[in-house]
């Protein structure tokens, strides 16, 4: 239970970091 | 997505976001192409000032979809501050130094932070007055 909770949190954090990285690049190159 | 739980921030329907996005589009399509000389305001600082009110709602919406943001509250001070810090580093240091894109300028950092502070104050005022919120 606890392990799966942290796994889900880690996955969500990775997804957010991926979004931040991609969106920052879009802003940097497109704006 | 239940907008009522924990606030009523409209993300892409937020009036400040829409007004600032409109300002960016007008500057990009109408003002900048018609300027004959470099303008520090229209070619530089205006975009920096608009960074938080235009970009932050999109970022927060993404966190909401991912499941990291627990509610639809108006942007909290630390959410604004954290993104200003990340964008300052990314756009004024990482971009110019490692991607050779953009130019690091302390005034740009100040513009991003100033725009963030102004946006946060406006969001606080709107959050306190339900009549001003997006429907």
Backbone of each chain as nested JSON, in Angstrom:
{
  "chains": [
    {"id": "A", "residues": [
      {"number": 1, "name": "UNK", "atoms": {"N": [0.839, -1.208, 0.0], "CA": [0.0, 0.0, 0.0], "C": [0.865, 1.245, 0.0]}},
      {"number": 2, "name": "UNK", "atoms": {"N": [1.789, 1.316, 0.977], "CA": [2.657, 2.481, 1.077], "C": [3.584, 2.573, -0.121]}},
      {"number": 3, "name": "UNK", "atoms": {"N": [4.084, 1.413, -0.55], "CA": [5.018, 1.409, -1.682], "C": [4.318, 1.874, -2.952]}},
      {"number": 4, "name": "UNK", "atoms": {"N": [3.09, 1.414, -3.161], "CA": [2.369, 1.815, -4.37], "C": [2.029, 3.302, -4.32]}},
      {"number": 5, "name": "UNK", "atoms": {"N": [1.756, 3.806, -3.108], "CA": [1.485, 5.241, -2.962], "C": [2.681, 6.062, -3.422]}},
      {"number": 6, "name": "UNK", "atoms": {"N": [3.864, 5.678, -2.962], "CA": [5.072, 6.423, -3.337], "C": [5.396, 6.259, -4.814]}},
      {"number": 7, "name": "UNK", "atoms": {"N": [5.059, 5.087, -5.347], "CA": [5.292, 4.837, -6.775], "C": [4.408, 5.756, -7.621]}},
      {"number": 8, "name": "UNK", "atoms": {"N": [3.148, 5.872, -7.21], "CA": [2.214, 6.747, -7.931], "C": [2.677, 8.199, -7.824]}},
      {"number": 9, "name": "UNK", "atoms": {"N": [3.101, 8.599, -6.622], "CA": [3.568, 9.969, -6.411], "C": [4.81, 10.253, -7.263]}},
      {"number": 10, "name": "UNK", "atoms": {"N": [5.708, 9.269, -7.319], "CA": [6.921, 9.431, -8.133], "C": [6.559, 9.56, -9.61]}},
      {"number": 11, "name": "UNK", "atoms": {"N": [5.596, 8.777, -10.057], "CA": [5.159, 8.836, -11.453], "C": [4.542, 10.193, -11.769]}},
      {"number": 12, "name": "UNK", "atoms": {"N": [3.699, 10.671, -10.857], "CA": [3.065, 11.981, -11.065], "C": [4.109, 13.095, -11.078]}},
      {"number": 13, "name": "UNK", "atoms": {"N": [5.083, 13.001, -10.183], "CA": [6.138, 14.015, -10.139], "C": [6.946, 14.009, -11.431]}},
      {"number": 14, "name": "UNK", "atoms": {"N": [7.249, 12.814, -11.921], "CA": [7.977, 12.707, -13.187], "C": [7.175, 13.312, -14.334]}},
      {"number": 15, "name": "UNK", "atoms": {"N": [5.868, 13.04, -14.33], "CA": [4.993, 13.594, -15.37], "C": [4.985, 15.116, -15.3]}},
      {"number": 16, "name": "UNK", "atoms": {"N": [4.919, 15.663, -14.088], "CA": [4.921, 17.122, -13.916], "C": [6.248, 17.714, -14.372]}},
      {"number": 17, "name": "UNK", "atoms": {"N": [7.353, 17.073, -14.014], "CA": [8.663, 17.575, -14.429], "C": [8.809, 17.532, -15.946]}},
      {"number": 18, "name": "UNK", "atoms": {"N": [8.269, 16.484, -16.556], "CA": [8.291, 16.393, -18.01], "C": [7.491, 17.51, -18.645]}},
      {"number": 19, "name": "UNK", "atoms": {"N": [6.332, 17.795, -18.045], "CA": [5.519, 18.897, -18.559], "C": [6.255, 20.221, -18.408]}},
      {"number": 20, "name": "UNK", "atoms": {"N": [6.838, 20.449, -17.221], "CA": [7.544, 21.715, -16.967], "C": [8.678, 21.907, -17.976]}},
      {"number": 21, "name": "UNK", "atoms": {"N": [9.455, 20.854, -18.176], "CA": [10.586, 20.927, -19.106], "C": [10.095, 21.244, -20.531]}},
      {"number": 22, "name": "UNK", "atoms": {"N": [9.077, 20.524, -20.988], "CA": [8.559, 20.725, -22.341], "C": [7.953, 22.111, -22.503]}},
      {"number": 23, "name": "UNK", "atoms": {"N": [7.139, 22.521, -21.532], "CA": [6.473, 23.822, -21.633], "C": [7.492, 24.956, -21.582]}},
      {"number": 24, "name": "UNK", "atoms": {"N": [8.515, 24.813, -20.742], "CA": [9.556, 25.843, -20.684], "C": [10.269, 25.971, -22.028]}},
      {"number": 25, "name": "UNK", "atoms": {"N": [10.54, 24.839, -22.664], "CA": [11.204, 24.88, -23.972], "C": [10.311, 25.55, -25.009]}},
      {"number": 26, "name": "UNK", "atoms": {"N": [9.003, 25.241, -24.959], "CA": [8.063, 25.87, -25.905], "C": [8.082, 27.384, -25.714]}},
      {"number": 27, "name": "UNK", "atoms": {"N": [8.022, 27.837, -24.457], "CA": [8.031, 29.276, -24.181], "C": [9.346, 29.9, -24.654]}},
      {"number": 28, "name": "UNK", "atoms": {"N": [10.456, 29.224, -24.359], "CA": [11.775, 29.762, -24.704], "C": [11.945, 29.922, -26.211]}},
      {"number": 29, "name": "UNK", "atoms": {"N": [11.476, 28.934, -26.979], "CA": [11.714, 28.959, -28.424], "C": [10.592, 29.616, -29.211]}},
      {"number": 30, "name": "UNK", "atoms": {"N": [9.385, 29.622, -28.679], "CA": [8.252, 30.119, -29.472], "C": [7.826, 31.538, -29.122]}},
      {"number": 31, "name": "UNK", "atoms": {"N": [8.23, 32.041, -27.956], "CA": [7.69, 33.35, -27.536], "C": [8.7, 34.485, -27.671]}}
    ]},
    {"id": "B", "residues": [
      {"number": 1, "name": "UNK", "atoms": {"N": [-14.125, 17.816, -13.794], "CA": [-13.298, 18.316, -12.696], "C": [-14.12, 19.225, -11.775]}},
      {"number": 2, "name": "UNK", "atoms": {"N": [-14.262, 18.906, -10.527], "CA": [-15.109, 19.718, -9.661], "C": [-14.469, 21.057, -9.339]}},
      {"number": 3, "name": "UNK", "atoms": {"N": [-14.98, 22.122, -9.939], "CA": [-14.385, 23.445, -9.754], "C": [-14.724, 24.02, -8.385]}},
      {"number": 4, "name": "UNK", "atoms": {"N": [-15.761, 23.469, -7.753], "CA": [-16.188, 24.061, -6.485], "C": [-15.282, 23.678, -5.324]}},
      {"number": 5, "name": "UNK", "atoms": {"N": [-14.626, 22.511, -5.444], "CA": [-13.839, 22.006, -4.321], "C": [-12.548, 22.796, -4.159]}},
      {"number": 6, "name": "UNK", "atoms": {"N": [-12.416, 23.493, -3.018], "CA": [-11.17, 24.189, -2.721], "C": [-10.915, 25.399, -3.581]}},
      {"number": 7, "name": "UNK", "atoms": {"N": [-11.937, 26.116, -3.995], "CA": [-11.726, 27.337, -4.769], "C": [-12.404, 27.266, -6.115]}},
      {"number": 8, "name": "UNK", "atoms": {"N": [-12.285, 28.338, -6.884], "CA": [-12.956, 28.392, -8.174], "C": [-12.084, 29.063, -9.215]}},
      {"number": 9, "name": "UNK", "atoms": {"N": [-10.802, 28.697, -9.216], "CA": [-9.909, 29.266, -10.216], "C": [-10.263, 28.685, -11.58]}},
      {"number": 10, "name": "UNK", "atoms": {"N": [-10.363, 29.56, -12.59], "CA": [-10.866, 29.118, -13.89], "C": [-9.803, 28.577, -14.84]}},
      {"number": 11, "name": "UNK", "atoms": {"N": [-8.518, 28.629, -14.456], "CA": [-7.429, 28.217, -15.342], "C": [-7.537, 28.966, -16.671]}},
      {"number": 12, "name": "UNK", "atoms": {"N": [-7.847, 28.279, -17.79], "CA": [-7.916, 28.951, -19.089], "C": [-9.118, 29.879, -19.211]}},
      {"number": 13, "name": "UNK", "atoms": {"N": [-10.052, 29.82, -18.246], "CA": [-11.204, 30.736, -18.269], "C": [-10.985, 31.921, -17.341]}},
      {"number": 14, "name": "UNK", "atoms": {"N": [-9.816, 31.97, -16.687], "CA": [-9.536, 33.052, -15.749], "C": [-9.441, 34.38, -16.503]}},
      {"number": 15, "name": "UNK", "atoms": {"N": [-10.167, 35.417, -16.062], "CA": [-10.159, 36.699, -16.778], "C": [-8.765, 37.32, -16.894]}},
      {"number": 16, "name": "UNK", "atoms": {"N": [-7.947, 37.218, -15.842], "CA": [-6.594, 37.788, -15.916], "C": [-5.763, 37.053, -16.954]}},
      {"number": 17, "name": "UNK", "atoms": {"N": [-5.865, 35.721, -16.966], "CA": [-5.156, 34.922, -17.971], "C": [-5.577, 35.345, -19.373]}},
      {"number": 18, "name": "UNK", "atoms": {"N": [-6.893, 35.467, -19.603], "CA": [-7.394, 35.809, -20.942], "C": [-6.957, 37.209, -21.355]}},
      {"number": 19, "name": "UNK", "atoms": {"N": [-7.004, 38.165, -20.412], "CA": [-6.597, 39.541, -20.729], "C": [-5.113, 39.603, -21.073]}},
      {"number": 20, "name": "UNK", "atoms": {"N": [-4.297, 38.895, -20.302], "CA": [-2.85, 38.928, -20.541], "C": [-2.483, 38.161, -21.805]}},
      {"number": 21, "name": "UNK", "atoms": {"N": [-3.191, 37.049, -22.076], "CA": [-2.951, 36.319, -23.321], "C": [-3.305, 37.209, -24.511]}},
      {"number": 22, "name": "UNK", "atoms": {"N": [-4.415, 37.944, -24.394], "CA": [-4.804, 38.883, -25.447], "C": [-3.754, 39.954, -25.655]}},
      {"number": 23, "name": "UNK", "atoms": {"N": [-3.206, 40.467, -24.551], "CA": [-2.152, 41.483, -24.64], "C": [-0.927, 40.928, -25.357]}},
      {"number": 24, "name": "UNK", "atoms": {"N": [-0.556, 39.675, -25.009], "CA": [0.598, 39.042, -25.66], "C": [0.36, 38.899, -27.17]}},
      {"number": 25, "name": "UNK", "atoms": {"N": [-0.823, 38.427, -27.544], "CA": [-1.127, 38.203, -28.962], "C": [-1.118, 39.52, -29.733]}},
      {"number": 26, "name": "UNK", "atoms": {"N": [-1.727, 40.567, -29.137], "CA": [-1.745, 41.887, -29.794], "C": [-0.32, 42.401, -29.967]}},
      {"number": 27, "name": "UNK", "atoms": {"N": [0.502, 42.251, -28.936], "CA": [1.887, 42.707, -29.026], "C": [2.646, 41.936, -30.098]}},
      {"number": 28, "name": "UNK", "atoms": {"N": [2.441, 40.629, -30.127], "CA": [3.191, 39.773, -31.06], "C": [2.76, 40.002, -32.514]}},
      {"number": 29, "name": "UNK", "atoms": {"N": [1.435, 40.137, -32.74], "CA": [0.937, 40.194, -34.116], "C": [0.777, 41.608, -34.652]}},
      {"number": 30, "name": "UNK", "atoms": {"N": [0.507, 42.574, -33.769], "CA": [0.198, 43.92, -34.255], "C": [1.268, 44.955, -33.9]}},
      {"number": 31, "name": "UNK", "atoms": {"N": [1.752, 44.934, -32.679], "CA": [2.666, 45.999, -32.251], "C": [4.086, 45.733, -32.731]}},
      {"number": 32, "name": "UNK", "atoms": {"N": [4.638, 44.572, -32.379], "CA": [6.05, 44.305, -32.708], "C": [6.358, 44.38, -34.207]}},
      {"number": 33, "name": "UNK", "atoms": {"N": [5.503, 43.814, -35.076], "CA": [5.833, 43.883, -36.507], "C": [5.828, 45.303, -37.06]}},
      {"number": 34, "name": "UNK", "atoms": {"N": [5.165, 46.225, -36.363], "CA": [5.059, 47.59, -36.869], "C": [6.015, 48.566, -36.196]}},
      {"number": 35, "name": "UNK", "atoms": {"N": [6.86, 48.05, -35.323], "CA": [7.859, 48.92, -34.691], "C": [9.094, 48.983, -35.59]}},
      {"number": 36, "name": "UNK", "atoms": {"N": [9.605, 50.188, -35.807], "CA": [10.757, 50.34, -36.7], "C": [12.074, 50.339, -35.936]}},
      {"number": 37, "name": "UNK", "atoms": {"N": [11.998, 50.498, -34.625], "CA": [13.202, 50.466, -33.801], "C": [12.985, 49.506, -32.64]}},
      {"number": 38, "name": "UNK", "atoms": {"N": [14.093, 49.046, -32.084], "CA": [13.997, 48.141, -30.938], "C": [13.371, 48.87, -29.756]}},
      {"number": 39, "name": "UNK", "atoms": {"N": [12.383, 48.239, -29.172], "CA": [11.735, 48.799, -27.996], "C": [11.947, 47.858, -26.825]}},
      {"number": 40, "name": "UNK", "atoms": {"N": [12.643, 48.302, -25.785], "CA": [12.866, 47.414, -24.628], "C": [11.556, 46.914, -24.026]}},
      {"number": 41, "name": "UNK", "atoms": {"N": [10.512, 47.748, -24.071], "CA": [9.234, 47.34, -23.488], "C": [8.559, 46.277, -24.348]}},
      {"number": 42, "name": "UNK", "atoms": {"N": [8.311, 46.607, -25.628], "CA": [7.514, 45.699, -26.459], "C": [8.303, 44.477, -26.944]}},
      {"number": 43, "name": "UNK", "atoms": {"N": [9.629, 44.604, -27.078], "CA": [10.428, 43.46, -27.528], "C": [10.925, 42.608, -26.365]}},
      {"number": 44, "name": "UNK", "atoms": {"N": [10.82, 43.136, -25.147], "CA": [11.407, 42.39, -24.044], "C": [10.563, 42.297, -22.796]}},
      {"number": 45, "name": "UNK", "atoms": {"N": [10.485, 43.415, -22.08], "CA": [9.946, 43.348, -20.724], "C": [8.464, 42.998, -20.66]}},
      {"number": 46, "name": "UNK", "atoms": {"N": [7.698, 43.38, -21.671], "CA": [6.258, 43.082, -21.629], "C": [6.024, 41.571, -21.564]}},
      {"number": 47, "name": "UNK", "atoms": {"N": [6.749, 40.828, -22.399], "CA": [6.622, 39.364, -22.361], "C": [6.982, 38.812, -20.999]}},
      {"number": 48, "name": "UNK", "atoms": {"N": [8.033, 39.368, -20.392], "CA": [8.461, 38.878, -19.08], "C": [7.395, 39.161, -18.021]}},
      {"number": 49, "name": "UNK", "atoms": {"N": [6.808, 40.353, -18.078], "CA": [5.762, 40.704, -17.113], "C": [4.555, 39.777, -17.264]}},
      {"number": 50, "name": "UNK", "atoms": {"N": [4.282, 39.358, -18.495], "CA": [3.103, 38.521, -18.76], "C": [3.348, 37.034, -18.479]}},
      {"number": 51, "name": "UNK", "atoms": {"N": [4.6, 36.664, -18.176], "CA": [4.934, 35.241, -18.015], "C": [4.043, 34.537, -16.996]}},
      {"number": 52, "name": "UNK", "atoms": {"N": [3.945, 35.092, -15.784], "CA": [3.179, 34.418, -14.724], "C": [1.68, 34.379, -15.041]}},
      {"number": 53, "name": "UNK", "atoms": {"N": [1.036, 35.519, -15.343], "CA": [-0.419, 35.436, -15.57], "C": [-0.802, 34.601, -16.787]}},
      {"number": 54, "name": "UNK", "atoms": {"N": [0.092, 34.468, -17.786], "CA": [-0.256, 33.668, -18.959], "C": [0.143, 32.201, -18.774]}},
      {"number": 55, "name": "UNK", "atoms": {"N": [1.331, 31.966, -18.261], "CA": [1.831, 30.586, -18.213], "C": [1.362, 29.814, -16.981]}},
      {"number": 56, "name": "UNK", "atoms": {"N": [1.321, 30.481, -15.825], "CA": [1.032, 29.748, -14.591], "C": [-0.305, 28.995, -14.615]}},
      {"number": 57, "name": "UNK", "atoms": {"N": [-1.402, 29.605, -15.115], "CA": [-2.658, 28.84, -15.16], "C": [-2.529, 27.539, -15.951]}},
      {"number": 58, "name": "UNK", "atoms": {"N": [-1.771, 27.555, -17.054], "CA": [-1.592, 26.332, -17.848], "C": [-0.806, 25.288, -17.065]}},
      {"number": 59, "name": "UNK", "atoms": {"N": [0.23, 25.726, -16.36], "CA": [1.029, 24.798, -15.568], "C": [0.181, 24.19, -14.442]}},
      {"number": 60, "name": "UNK", "atoms": {"N": [-0.575, 25.071, -13.751], "CA": [-1.393, 24.58, -12.631], "C": [-2.471, 23.622, -13.117]}},
      {"number": 61, "name": "UNK", "atoms": {"N": [-3.019, 23.899, -14.289], "CA": [-4.028, 23.004, -14.861], "C": [-3.4, 21.632, -15.145]}},
      {"number": 62, "name": "UNK", "atoms": {"N": [-2.18, 21.636, -15.666], "CA": [-1.485, 20.368, -15.939], "C": [-1.28, 19.586, -14.636]}},
      {"number": 63, "name": "UNK", "atoms": {"N": [-0.867, 20.262, -13.568], "CA": [-0.685, 19.575, -12.279], "C": [-2.013, 19.007, -11.783]}},
      {"number": 64, "name": "UNK", "atoms": {"N": [-3.084, 19.753, -12.044], "CA": [-4.428, 19.301, -11.627], "C": [-4.81, 18.031, -12.368]}},
      {"number": 65, "name": "UNK", "atoms": {"N": [-4.564, 18.023, -13.679], "CA": [-4.882, 16.852, -14.498], "C": [-4.036, 15.663, -14.062]}},
      {"number": 66, "name": "UNK", "atoms": {"N": [-2.757, 15.92, -13.796], "CA": [-1.852, 14.841, -13.363], "C": [-2.275, 14.297, -11.999]}},
      {"number": 67, "name": "UNK", "atoms": {"N": [-2.84, 15.182, -11.165], "CA": [-3.276, 14.745, -9.841], "C": [-2.393, 15.244, -8.716]}},
      {"number": 68, "name": "UNK", "atoms": {"N": [-1.481, 16.154, -9.031], "CA": [-0.602, 16.703, -7.996], "C": [-1.226, 17.899, -7.285]}},
      {"number": 69, "name": "UNK", "atoms": {"N": [-2.135, 18.596, -7.978], "CA": [-2.813, 19.742, -7.373], "C": [-4.158, 19.258, -6.838]}},
      {"number": 70, "name": "UNK", "atoms": {"N": [-4.378, 19.405, -5.517], "CA": [-5.556, 18.773, -4.918], "C": [-6.861, 19.527, -5.126]}},
      {"number": 71, "name": "UNK", "atoms": {"N": [-6.803, 20.783, -5.535], "CA": [-8.04, 21.565, -5.651], "C": [-7.906, 22.612, -6.75]}},
      {"number": 72, "name": "UNK", "atoms": {"N": [-8.955, 23.43, -6.912], "CA": [-8.951, 24.49, -7.924], "C": [-8.844, 25.857, -7.263]}},
      {"number": 73, "name": "UNK", "atoms": {"N": [-8.056, 25.944, -6.214], "CA": [-7.867, 27.226, -5.543], "C": [-7.119, 28.196, -6.449]}},
      {"number": 74, "name": "UNK", "atoms": {"N": [-7.313, 29.476, -6.203], "CA": [-6.533, 30.481, -6.924], "C": [-5.054, 30.254, -6.595]}},
      {"number": 75, "name": "UNK", "atoms": {"N": [-4.159, 30.632, -7.511], "CA": [-2.729, 30.359, -7.284], "C": [-2.262, 30.874, -5.92]}},
      {"number": 76, "name": "UNK", "atoms": {"N": [-1.603, 29.969, -5.17], "CA": [-1.101, 30.323, -3.848], "C": [0.225, 31.056, -3.992]}},
      {"number": 77, "name": "UNK", "atoms": {"N": [0.626, 31.795, -2.956], "CA": [1.84, 32.615, -3.07], "C": [3.064, 31.758, -3.37]}},
      {"number": 78, "name": "UNK", "atoms": {"N": [3.12, 30.55, -2.772], "CA": [4.296, 29.711, -2.984], "C": [4.28, 29.069, -4.362]}},
      {"number": 79, "name": "UNK", "atoms": {"N": [3.091, 28.879, -4.928], "CA": [3.03, 28.367, -6.301], "C": [3.573, 29.411, -7.268]}},
      {"number": 80, "name": "UNK", "atoms": {"N": [3.192, 30.676, -7.036], "CA": [3.709, 31.761, -7.87], "C": [5.217, 31.88, -7.667]}},
      {"number": 81, "name": "UNK", "atoms": {"N": [5.662, 31.921, -6.408], "CA": [7.084, 32.135, -6.107], "C": [7.951, 31.005, -6.659]}},
      {"number": 82, "name": "UNK", "atoms": {"N": [7.478, 29.764, -6.514], "CA": [8.258, 28.617, -6.989], "C": [8.433, 28.67, -8.514]}},
      {"number": 83, "name": "UNK", "atoms": {"N": [7.355, 29.018, -9.222], "CA": [7.452, 29.082, -10.684], "C": [8.293, 30.267, -11.132]}},
      {"number": 84, "name": "UNK", "atoms": {"N": [8.18, 31.394, -10.417], "CA": [9.032, 32.547, -10.757], "C": [10.507, 32.149, -10.607]}},
      {"number": 85, "name": "UNK", "atoms": {"N": [10.828, 31.441, -9.523], "CA": [12.22, 31.019, -9.294], "C": [12.694, 30.091, -10.417]}},
      {"number": 86, "name": "UNK", "atoms": {"N": [11.848, 29.112, -10.785], "CA": [12.232, 28.166, -11.84], "C": [12.395, 28.884, -13.174]}},
      {"number": 87, "name": "UNK", "atoms": {"N": [11.442, 29.763, -13.495], "CA": [11.522, 30.475, -14.778], "C": [12.699, 31.431, -14.812]}},
      {"number": 88, "name": "UNK", "atoms": {"N": [12.997, 32.09, -13.684], "CA": [14.167, 32.97, -13.641], "C": [15.422, 32.189, -14.002]}},
      {"number": 89, "name": "UNK", "atoms": {"N": [15.576, 31.025, -13.39], "CA": [16.77, 30.204, -13.649], "C": [16.76, 29.688, -15.087]}},
      {"number": 90, "name": "UNK", "atoms": {"N": [15.593, 29.199, -15.532], "CA": [15.525, 28.571, -16.857], "C": [15.691, 29.603, -17.974]}},
      {"number": 91, "name": "UNK", "atoms": {"N": [14.953, 30.694, -17.915], "CA": [14.951, 31.642, -19.034], "C": [16.134, 32.607, -19.015]}},
      {"number": 92, "name": "UNK", "atoms": {"N": [16.652, 32.904, -17.839], "CA": [17.71, 33.917, -17.762], "C": [19.096, 33.321, -17.551]}},
      {"number": 93, "name": "UNK", "atoms": {"N": [19.173, 32.045, -17.24], "CA": [20.488, 31.429, -17.056], "C": [20.658, 30.186, -17.934]}},
      {"number": 94, "name": "UNK", "atoms": {"N": [19.789, 29.193, -17.755], "CA": [19.936, 27.937, -18.499], "C": [19.775, 28.163, -20.006]}},
      {"number": 95, "name": "UNK", "atoms": {"N": [18.718, 28.9, -20.383], "CA": [18.46, 29.146, -21.808], "C": [19.615, 29.855, -22.497]}},
      {"number": 96, "name": "UNK", "atoms": {"N": [20.014, 31.02, -21.996], "CA": [21.115, 31.741, -22.648], "C": [22.44, 30.982, -22.607]}},
      {"number": 97, "name": "UNK", "atoms": {"N": [22.76, 30.318, -21.493], "CA": [24.073, 29.703, -21.347], "C": [24.199, 28.354, -22.055]}},
      {"number": 98, "name": "UNK", "atoms": {"N": [23.146, 27.529, -21.979], "CA": [23.271, 26.166, -22.484], "C": [22.493, 25.908, -23.772]}},
      {"number": 99, "name": "UNK", "atoms": {"N": [21.421, 26.668, -24.0], "CA": [20.648, 26.474, -25.221], "C": [20.893, 27.605, -26.212]}},
      {"number": 100, "name": "UNK", "atoms": {"N": [21.672, 28.601, -25.781], "CA": [21.998, 29.763, -26.62], "C": [20.742, 30.414, -27.174]}},
      {"number": 101, "name": "UNK", "atoms": {"N": [19.799, 30.568, -26.288], "CA": [18.514, 31.17, -26.656], "C": [18.149, 32.18, -25.572]}},
      {"number": 102, "name": "UNK", "atoms": {"N": [17.841, 33.417, -25.978], "CA": [17.516, 34.445, -25.002], "C": [18.776, 35.09, -24.457]}},
      {"number": 103, "name": "UNK", "atoms": {"N": [18.565, 36.115, -23.645], "CA": [19.694, 36.84, -23.066], "C": [19.446, 37.054, -21.58]}},
      {"number": 104, "name": "UNK", "atoms": {"N": [20.41, 36.697, -20.783], "CA": [20.269, 36.888, -19.344], "C": [20.379, 38.354, -18.972]}},
      {"number": 105, "name": "UNK", "atoms": {"N": [19.366, 38.878, -18.305], "CA": [19.336, 40.29, -17.931], "C": [18.613, 40.399, -16.588]}},
      {"number": 106, "name": "UNK", "atoms": {"N": [19.262, 40.989, -15.585], "CA": [18.621, 41.091, -14.26], "C": [17.258, 41.78, -14.308]}},
      {"number": 107, "name": "UNK", "atoms": {"N": [17.106, 42.715, -15.275], "CA": [15.83, 43.418, -15.397], "C": [14.717, 42.446, -15.833]}},
      {"number": 108, "name": "UNK", "atoms": {"N": [15.087, 41.431, -16.595], "CA": [14.108, 40.407, -16.995], "C": [13.616, 39.636, -15.774]}},
      {"number": 109, "name": "UNK", "atoms": {"N": [14.545, 39.281, -14.892], "CA": [14.166, 38.589, -13.654], "C": [13.193, 39.439, -12.849]}},
      {"number": 110, "name": "UNK", "atoms": {"N": [13.516, 40.729, -12.784], "CA": [12.674, 41.659, -12.032], "C": [11.289, 41.764, -12.677]}},
      {"number": 111, "name": "UNK", "atoms": {"N": [11.252, 41.755, -14.013], "CA": [9.978, 41.857, -14.731], "C": [9.117, 40.623, -14.482]}},
      {"number": 112, "name": "UNK", "atoms": {"N": [9.733, 39.43, -14.532], "CA": [8.975, 38.198, -14.275], "C": [8.423, 38.217, -12.847]}},
      {"number": 113, "name": "UNK", "atoms": {"N": [9.281, 38.606, -11.887], "CA": [8.859, 38.636, -10.488], "C": [7.791, 39.702, -10.253]}},
      {"number": 114, "name": "UNK", "atoms": {"N": [7.965, 40.867, -10.876], "CA": [6.976, 41.946, -10.727], "C": [5.628, 41.543, -11.304]}},
      {"number": 115, "name": "UNK", "atoms": {"N": [5.657, 40.913, -12.486], "CA": [4.418, 40.431, -13.089], "C": [3.761, 39.375, -12.221]}},
      {"number": 116, "name": "UNK", "atoms": {"N": [4.58, 38.527, -11.611], "CA": [4.064, 37.485, -10.723], "C": [3.416, 38.078, -9.489]}},
      {"number": 117, "name": "UNK", "atoms": {"N": [4.071, 39.083, -8.912], "CA": [3.519, 39.725, -7.711], "C": [2.191, 40.415, -8.03]}},
      {"number": 118, "name": "UNK", "atoms": {"N": [2.163, 41.138, -9.155], "CA": [0.936, 41.834, -9.552], "C": [-0.193, 40.831, -9.807]}},
      {"number": 119, "name": "UNK", "atoms": {"N": [0.142, 39.739, -10.508], "CA": [-0.879, 38.722, -10.802], "C": [-1.4, 38.098, -9.513]}},
      {"number": 120, "name": "UNK", "atoms": {"N": [-0.49, 37.793, -8.587], "CA": [-0.91, 37.172, -7.331], "C": [-1.842, 38.1, -6.555]}},
      {"number": 121, "name": "UNK", "atoms": {"N": [-1.517, 39.402, -6.524], "CA": [-2.373, 40.366, -5.817], "C": [-3.761, 40.408, -6.46]}},
      {"number": 122, "name": "UNK", "atoms": {"N": [-3.789, 40.457, -7.803], "CA": [-5.084, 40.494, -8.5], "C": [-5.874, 39.22, -8.214]}},
      {"number": 123, "name": "UNK", "atoms": {"N": [-5.197, 38.063, -8.251], "CA": [-5.9, 36.799, -7.975], "C": [-6.435, 36.771, -6.543]}},
      {"number": 124, "name": "UNK", "atoms": {"N": [-5.679, 37.346, -5.593], "CA": [-6.157, 37.424, -4.198], "C": [-7.437, 38.252, -4.117]}},
      {"number": 125, "name": "UNK", "atoms": {"N": [-7.418, 39.408, -4.806], "CA": [-8.586, 40.301, -4.783], "C": [-9.792, 39.598, -5.393]}},
      {"number": 126, "name": "UNK", "atoms": {"N": [-9.575, 38.941, -6.546], "CA": [-10.676, 38.255, -7.226], "C": [-11.197, 37.091, -6.373]}},
      {"number": 127, "name": "UNK", "atoms": {"N": [-10.281, 36.36, -5.724], "CA": [-10.689, 35.227, -4.89], "C": [-11.58, 35.686, -3.742]}},
      {"number": 128, "name": "UNK", "atoms": {"N": [-11.341, 36.923, -3.271], "CA": [-12.122, 37.439, -2.156], "C": [-13.47, 37.995, -2.601]}},
      {"number": 129, "name": "UNK", "atoms": {"N": [-13.632, 38.177, -3.927], "CA": [-14.886, 38.732, -4.448], "C": [-15.455, 37.775, -5.496]}},
      {"number": 130, "name": "UNK", "atoms": {"N": [-16.356, 36.884, -5.086], "CA": [-16.91, 35.886, -6.006], "C": [-17.538, 36.488, -7.259]}},
      {"number": 131, "name": "UNK", "atoms": {"N": [-18.031, 37.713, -7.179], "CA": [-18.692, 38.325, -8.333], "C": [-17.711, 38.553, -9.482]}},
      {"number": 132, "name": "UNK", "atoms": {"N": [-16.401, 38.629, -9.177], "CA": [-15.403, 38.897, -10.209], "C": [-14.884, 37.628, -10.881]}},
      {"number": 133, "name": "UNK", "atoms": {"N": [-15.26, 36.449, -10.339], "CA": [-14.698, 35.212, -10.848], "C": [-15.281, 34.815, -12.194]}},
      {"number": 134, "name": "UNK", "atoms": {"N": [-14.522, 33.954, -12.901], "CA": [-15.03, 33.391, -14.154], "C": [-16.161, 32.438, -13.821]}},
      {"number": 135, "name": "UNK", "atoms": {"N": [-17.154, 32.378, -14.693], "CA": [-18.286, 31.492, -14.44], "C": [-18.058, 30.139, -15.077]}}
    ]}
  ]
}
